Amino acid sequence: MMKVKKFPFIVGVIVILVLAAGVAGAIPNQQPEGPSGVTAAVTSGISYQGRLTSPGGAPLNGTYTMRFVLYDTAVAGSALWDSGDMSVAVSGGLFTVILGVDQSDFNGQAVWLNIIVDGETLSPRQEILPAPYALSLRPGADIESDSISAADAIVAGYAPATGTALYADANGGAGLFGDSELSYGVWGSSDSSWGGYFTSQDGYGLRVDTNGTDHYDHGAYITSEQGYAVYAQSSGNMAVRGEAGNVTGLSQPLGPVGVVGIGSSRGVYGSSGNGSGMYGISDGNYGVWGQSQTYRGMTGRTDREDNNYGFYSPDNLFTLNINMAGAIMQVMQNNGSESLSPGDVVVFSGINELVTAVDEPVVQVSKVNMANSTAVAGVVYSRFNIDAVDPALESADGVAWETIDPTPDGDAAPGEYVLVVVQGAAQVNVSALGGSSSAVQPGDLLATSSTAGVAGKAPMMEMNGVETAVPGTVFGKALEPVDGTQEMIYVYVTLQ
């Protein structure tokens, strides 16, 4: 047998498992059966075959020590992988080895195999070429096919619960680009986790653009069955910030704010069929902040017939100025022995500090039963359901808010609650037989009459030659005339 050092080495082009090695890295061994029916992963290696002969070309037989080193260039360069010494059987000059190369080295770059037999390095290095269809994995290649599904394992990929089915990385361009003429550019789905997960070190975790001109060409469309349609959280800045129109020159808030809306028309608009159109809560600052440079900082509307409530807060309100078209009302408790009806004039009768439904003291009132009382609290607007403002129910599961009527019909029995107008227009039971026999006219001062719960024209007295009403008895001014013995008219309540 001739010396091996002089043997020429002929390499056969049998590298057909390069593609399989690329897929195998995403499918670890001993995984459960997936959508594609895969029960075991193909080995992460390549099959290499060569022919060993004597100087005269005679095929050799026997066992030889071989070593295979993978390089990134045909000459010199850096070694990417080294098999170490391998004992290889040769029969009829032919041998086959399985090289457990590192899958990450086969990323589209050109690679060469250096072969050493019994200590002698053979030349030249052999370039590792792909199987013809594996060229579709070469960088810059396009892959086209019919529609695919999860059953198409080679294209769709399959991974266990903690693995990655598809991984894309880019230094300067897009890691993954999806495009569609008529449907989704990218579709993400998960049975029990995130359908899509995006992170960024310095830029946007997710950016969405739309160039549509239709009113419904949304930048993002999100639906949810039971969870939040959108859940946003930020450690040091705004969780949600929305801008609409030209916001140049508008206030630009900073810091950890839950929701910020900045718009050339409306900053934030909330609407609801049964619950709250907008709900804001804060542990240390404003629950809701509204600001506008040219119009309303905040507008609240309701479609209820009793107009309750365009805006509701269980806490104190602060405003630099108040401009109202309606009346100011306060929740009070009937502490008298008679039921209270809309239009009744009521007087202060105490305070209840133990009402858990509102967690604040509640003023108590009763129906006025004397003329010219100085203890008038206001005029009953309606009966009130205290459950509508119970903070314990705000977080209770299964509460059907649409079934809670804040202002139910009927009278408020002793112990129940009423809404009392303390300032503004209200309908009041008025008698023309109160402090004067003349009929009540618009602008007349009103006080309580001798009839329980009823108002009448305030009696006048002379002080230092000036006619005036009895001090402390006037609670409002008539807005309509009274020409009968007793009627319900609009009165502007203005307590003195």
Secondary structure, DSSP 4 states (H G I P E B T S, - for coil): ---GGG--EEE----TTHHHHHHHTTS-SSPPP-TT---SPPPS-EEEEEEEB-TT-PBP-EEEEEEEEEESSSSS--EEEEEEEEEEEEBTTEEEEEE---GGG-SS---EEEEEETTEEPSSPEE----GGGGGGSTT-----S---TT-HHHH----TTS-S-----SSS-S-----SSS-SS----SSS-S-----SSS-S--------STT--S-----SSS-S-----SSS-SEEEEES--TTS----SS-SEEEEESS-S-----SSS-SS----SSS-S-----SSS-S-------TT-TTSS--SS----S----SS-EEEEEEE-SSS-B-TT-EEEEEEEES--TTTTS-EEEEEE--STT-S-EEEEEEEEE-GGGG-HHHHT-TT--GGG--SS-SS-B-TT-EEEEEEEEEEEEEEETTSS-SSPB-TT-EEEE-SSTT-EEEPPEEEETTEEEEPTT---EEESS-B-SSEEEEEEEEE--
